[in-house]
Amino acid sequence: MVAQRELSEAEVDRVFHALATSTRRDILRRTIEREQSVSTLASEYEMSFAAVQKHVAVLEAADLIVKRAEGRERLVRANPEMIARARALLARYEELWRSRIARLDDLLAEPPAPASDTTSTTEDPRTEEGD
């Protein structure tokens, strides 16, 4: 088994940018299911071929997909290694937030501190003698 190195800040930025739009997430989902040509992908969306190519390029720059040439076609498939690395990153964020929520739960579950006697023996400063 190959040990996964942590993603660099630039890689994290590219992954989150790539996953920021529903079209790119859908392209990634489709390419996880099976390798597809860019032309086939483009036929699934109500946008130009060039727009789909740009989405594919963003996913490729994030290393979430791999593109290869087969004759005149460009075939696209998901990159399971990078998806696993991105998933591990999200799992670390999830663990961080779960631990913070657990600490907050613990604080809220603690019994309240006894209240100090705040009754004052001084007169109300709003009333003056001789009114």
PyMOL commands that set and color helices and strands:
alter all, ss='L'
color gray80, all
select helices_A, chain A and resi 9-18+22-33+38-42+49-61+80-109
alter helices_A, ss='H'
color red, helices_A
select strands_A, chain A and resi 36-37+65-70+73-78
alter strands_A, ss='S'
color yellow, strands_A
deselect
rebuild
show_as cartoon
